[in-house]
Amino acid sequence: MSVLATLRQDRAGEWKSLDDYLRDLRHRDQAALAALGHALSAPAPEQRELAEHGDAGAVLLEVACDLRAPKGARLAAARCLLEAGIEPPFVGHLFAGAGDLVTDPRLGAQARKLVEAGLPAALQRGGEAAQIALAAGAFARAVHAGASAVGQARIQELLSAAPELHAGAIAARFALGLADLPPGQRTGWKRLLEQTCAANRRAPPAAKRVGLAPAWPPNLPEAFLPMVRDAEQAAAAVEPADAAKIPTAPAKPAAAAATPAGKTKEKPPALAEGKTLAPAIRRSPFRRPMGTVIEVPPAASPKAMAAVAGRPSGGDERLRPLPPAAARDEQELRFDSRGNRIPRADRWDGDHFEWEAPALPSPELPPPPPSRPAPGPFAQRLRSVFEDRPEAVERLCAAAEARSAAFGEDRLLQDLAAELSRETWRGRTLPAEQARRLRALAAAGARHPAAWAVVARRLLDFFVPGAG
């Protein structure tokens, strides 16, 4: 597989087979998308090898039509499909979703092939492109870009086979300046753009990140730019659903001046019509409680140190009291003829000059404390399921699928059984929503990989009594 070596260059990934690479590409892995850009400069046989392997054609078609993917990856996917000889009706899907790429010189001679074969196939397919929808706008943008590859006269000849009320063809002629929009079509486009802009502004940021909100600005030609601006002005007052704010009254000054005689106090501003006070935001159960500030009382002044008793006097010369400071200074400040200081007479003791024996630790050391067993590969995923987090079950099944692909299904079952045998999961009860998702995955059949159903049944048998 020479194309696999091309994809793995520059250490983009360590895929062992094309199936492993296509699995990551289907999940829109960043490394897989970056590696797909290397196939753009690969020879034609390698591009055909990638497009003809298994279900790679469907995955490459999705990547080429995904506007959120990098442009290099989209170009490489479209180039591989065209080199492999994509046929109708799929070439119509490719033209409607990736027709804006024909203006890029890296597509080469395949750009003309995409326009010549994709435009008639897209007209025959119909669907949403024949109605006033965003798909019709994407078709019009593809036709507008295709005019730079085959010429405006050829585009007009290909559009002559379109039905009379085909919204995509009418929008394409308007984008090319061949005809104006009919009044009914213009009204429909304005209404569609206003609704799309309002829905995009009303959607919370989380929905926009995962692609659940309509994209804005839409994929339309430049001729629709005035209508796009009008739609943005019409939806300027729309706010996200989770950004509602409770209006509060202005704070009163600390020292308010007395109201002069004959004048009444101003009333606080009332709420606007149609607005209601929203309930307080509930604190997340996963956030740790915030600490409290405790004021520590001031510490008392330190107690005066008690006087130290003098050393006892006795027969031992080492325990005799020290001489007065003046006498000690006179003894210490003695120098010889060379200016060197003369040491004291009691500096050395001829009877006791050795060092004291050091205190060594006992040779019988206590045994090391027992170490905590390392968490398994599914510990964090199971914890997320019991915390009732969104998509926790799907992430656990995806991790199990990757484990099964890397080490086999037997190793997957051993790791899952070892994790469930821990004392942490005994007696736990699954949340109702997570149990419902597990039952749906267990009964899904061929819609998901086999590892998903195996893991779902094993978790149901362990945590839900009588589920099997």
N, C-alpha and C positions, 0 to 999 in steps of 0.2 A: 504494500500500500504506500506508493510514493506520495500521495496527497496527504497522508497522515504525518509524514516527516515534514512536509511543507507547513502544516498547521502547527506543529510543535516547535518550529524554529523560534529563535530568540527567547527560548524557555517560557513560551506562553502557557504551556500546560504539559502534563504527563499522562495523556490518555493512552491506554493500551490498545484500543481498537476504535474504529469509526463509530461503533454503537455507543461507546462511552462518550465520545465527543458530541454526538447528536443528542444524547440525553441532556448534557449540559447546555447545548445550544437551544434546546426546546425550553429549558428553564431560564433562558436569557442570562446565562452566566457571563460576567464581564470578560473573563479570560477567553471564553469560547467566542464571544463576539469580536474580541481583538484578534484572535487567531484566524477568524474567517476573513479578515482583511488581507491576510497573507495569500489567500487563494485568488485574489484579484490579479496578481502578477504571475500566477502559476501557468504552465502550459495548458493548452486546451484539453489534452487527454486527462490530465489530473482534475480539471474542473468537471469533465463529464463523469469521471470516476466518483467524485463526491456527490453529484446530483443523482446518479443512478444507483446508489447504495441503499437498499432497503426502502424505508419511508423518508429518505432524506429530501425528496422533492417537496413533500408537504411542509416539512420544517423550514426549508429554504424559502418557500413561497410565503410563509408567515413572517419570516424575518424581513424579506424584501418589502412587504406591505406594511411593516410596523414603523410608523413615523418616529417612535421613541428610540429606535435603535440607531447606532452611529451610521453615518452616511457611507463609510467605507465598507461596513458589513452588509448594508443593503445592496450596494453596488456589486459586491462579490456574489451575493446570493442570486441576484438577477442575472449576472453574467454566467454563472454555472448552469442555471436553468435554461438559458438561451443556447448555450453550447451543447446541452444535452438534447435539444430539440423539443422543447415544451410545446404541446399541442392544445388546440381548443378543447374544452372551454377554459382551461386553466391559464392559457396565455391572455385571455380576457381579464381574469382576476389579476394577473401580474401587471397588465397595462393600467387598470383602474387604480391599483394600489401603489405602483412604483413607476408610473409614467412620467413623474416629475424628474426622474433620474436621466432621461434621454439627453438632456443638455450637458451632462458631464462627459468630457472627452475620454475618460477612462473606460466608458462602456464600448467605445470603438464602433465597428460596423454593426454590432448587435443592436444598436439603438434604432436603426432603420428597420431591422427585422422585427423588433418589438412593436413599432408603430404600425407597420404594414399588416402584421398578423394579429396584433392585439386589439386594434381599434374596431375592425369588423366583428371580432369575437365578443367584445364588450357590448356592442350594439345588439347583437343577437341574444346575449344573455339577459338584457333588460334588468329586472329586479329594482333595487332602490335607485339606480342611476336613471331610470325612466321617470321617476317622480321627483318632486321638489324635496330633496333631502341632502344631507352633507355628502352622501356618496355621489350624487349628481355633480356637486361642486368639485369633488376630487377627480371625477371623470373630465370635467371641463378644464381643470388645471393640467391634466395629463395631455389632453388634446392641444392646449395652448403651448405646452413644452414640445410636443411632437412636431409642431410646425417648423421648429428650428432644425429638425432632422430630415424631414421629407419635403418641406416647402408648404406654403399656404395653399397653393393650388391643389396639391395632392390631398391635403387634409380636407378641403372643401369637396373634393370628389368622393372621398371615403365617407364623409358625413351625409352625402346625398342619399345613402341607403337607410338612413335613420327614420323611424316613424315620425309622423307629423308633430305629435305632442310629446316627444321625448325630451324631458327636462334637461338631461345632461347635454344633448346635442344643441338645444336652444341656448343654454348657458355657455357652451363652447363657441358658438357663433358670436355671442355677445362679447366674450373675452377676446376673440380675434378681431373684433370691429367689423364683422361682416353684416350684422343685423343688430337691432336693438331688442331689448326684452319687451315682450308684450305686457300690457297693463296687469293682466291676471298673474303672470309669472313674476313680475316685479313685486306685487303685493304679497305673493306667497313667499318669496325670498326674504322680504323685510320681516314678515311675521316669524319665519323660521330662525333668522339671525337674532331677533330680539328674544325669542324663547330660549335659544341655545346660550346666549350671553347671560340671561338671568339665571338659568340653571347652573352655569359654571360659577357665577358669583355666589349663588345660594349654597353651593356644595361646600362642606367643610374641607380644610386642607388635607386631612387624612384620606378622604375619598379621591381627591385629585392626585395624591401620590400613588395610589394603587390603581388608577385608571378607571374608577367608577363614575367620574364626572365627565361630561362632554368637554372635549378639548377646545381651548380658545387661545389665540385666534384660529378660526377654521382653516382648512386646507382649500383655499379658493384662489382664483386668479386675481390679478391686481385690479381688474375692472370692477370687482365687487368691493373695493376698499371704501368708497363713500357710504355704502350700505352698512359695512362693518362699523364704521365710526358712528353712524346714527344709532345702531343697536347698542353700542357702548354708552352713548349719552342717555338712551332710554332706560338702561339698567344701572345707571350710576348710583341710585338710592338703594339698590338691593345689597343686603349684607349676608354673610355666611350664617348658617343656622345655629352654629355653636358660638357665635360672637355677640349674642344678645347681652346688653349691658343694662343694669338697673340704674335709672336716673336718680341721683341723690340731690337733696336740697342743699343750697350753698350754706357754708358754715357761718354761724353768727359771730360777730366780733366780740372780743373779750370785754371791752368797755364800750358799750353802745351809748351814743349820745342821746340825750332826752329829746323826745319828739316835740317840736314847737307847737304852740297853741294854734288850733284851727286846721292842723294837718293830720291826716290819718296815716297809719303805718301801711307800708306796701305789703301786699299779700305775696307769699312765696309762689314761684312759678308752678303752674299745674302741669300734669302730664298731658302730652298731646293725645288727640283722639285716636283710638285704635291700638294704643300701646298699653300693655299690662305689665305688672311687675313679675319677673320670672322668679322661680324658686331658687333657693340657694344651691350652689354647686356642692354636690356630695363629695366628701373627701374619699380619695381612692383607698381601697382596703390593702393595697400593696405598698403604700408609702409608709415609711417608718414614722412613729410619732415624734413630733418635735419636742425638744427639751425645754425646760423652764429655767429662767434666770433666778438664782437665789442670792440675795444680798447677805454677805457675810458680815457679822458684827465686827467692829474694830477690835484688834487685839490689844490686850493690856500691856503696859510698859514692862520690860524685862525686870525680874527680881534681882536685887543686888546679890553678888556672889559672897558667900560666907568666907570668913578669914581662914586661911590654911595654917594649921598648927605647925610649929617648928619641928625639925627633925630631932628625934630623941638622942640624947648623949649617952655614951657607954664606953666600954673598954675597947670596942672595935673602932679602929681608926677610920674605916670607911663610913661610919655613921656619925662622925663628929659634926657639929654644926659648922656652917660656912663662916669664914671670917667676915668682918664688916666690909662694906663696899670700898671704903677708902683704902683699907689694908690690901684687899684683893687687887685693886687697881695698881697699887704700888708694886705688888709681886709680879703682875702680868706685864707691866711696862718696864722690862729690863732688856737691855741690848748689849751686844758684845762690841769689841773694838771695830769690827767691820760693819756695824750697823744691823746685824742680824738679831732677831729677837731671841732671848734666852727662854726656853720652856720652863714651866713650873716644876718644882721638885716633886710634887705629888701627882704628876701626870701619869706615871707608870707605876704599876703594882707588880713587883717581882714575883709574888706568889700566885697571882691569878691573872694570867695574860692570855689564856685561850678564849676562843669564842664559845658561846653557849650552843648546845646542840639544837638544831632546828626541829620544829614540830612537824613531823611528816604525817600524811593521812593514812588511815588504816588500809592495809592491803585487801581487805574483804569489802569490795565495792558492792553496792546494791544492784540488783538486776535492772536492765533498762526497762522503761515503761512500755507497755504494749502500744504499737502504732495503729492508727485508724486505717482500715482498708481503703484503698483508692476507689473513688466513684467509678462506676461502669460507664459505657458509652451511651446508655439511655437514662441515666439518673436525672440530668437536667431536663430532658424532654418530658419524663414522667412528672417531675415537679411542676412544670408548666401546665400539664393537663389538670392536676389537682388545684392549681391556682385559677382555673377556668379562664385561661387566656385565649384570645381569638386565634384560630388556626393552629392550636397546640397539637391537635390530633393529626392534622395533615403534615406538620413538621416532623412529628414522631414517625409517621409512616414513611416519609421521604428519607429520614435517616436510616430506617430499617431497610429500605430499598437499596440505598447506597452500601450498607453493610453487607447485604445479601449479594450484591454485584461484585464486591471486592473479595469476600471470603467464603461465599456460598451460603445456602439456606440453613445447613446444619449448624454452622458457626453462629448464624443469626439467632436460631432458636436456643442455643446454649447460652449466649450472652443475655438474651431476654429472660430465660429461666433463672440465671444467676442473679439478675437484678431484682426479679420479683421475689426471690427467696430471702431478701434482706428484711430485717425486722421493721424497717421504716414503713413498708407498704402493707403490712399486715393489719387487717381491720379497717382499712381506709375505704371510703365510699366515693365513687365517682360523681362529679356534678351531673345534673340531668342533661344539660346541653351536650357535654362531652360524651356521655353514654349514648345519646341519640346519634351523634356523628359516628361513633364506633359501629353502631348497628347498621347505619347506612353504608359504611365502607365494607362491612362484612357481607352485605347482601348486594354489593355493586356488581359483582361478577367481572366481566372482561373490560369494564370501563376504566379500571385502575390496574396497576401491576399486581402480580400474584402476591408479592410480599406485603402489600397493604392489607389484603383480606386476611392473610395468616396472622399478622400482628393484631388486627382488630379482634379476631376470634379469640386469640390467646388472652388479651386483656379483658374481654367480656367474661371469659370462663373464670378468670382469677378474681375480678373485682365485683362482678354482678352475679349474685347467686341465682342459679336456675336459668342463666342466659343460654347455656348450651343445649 
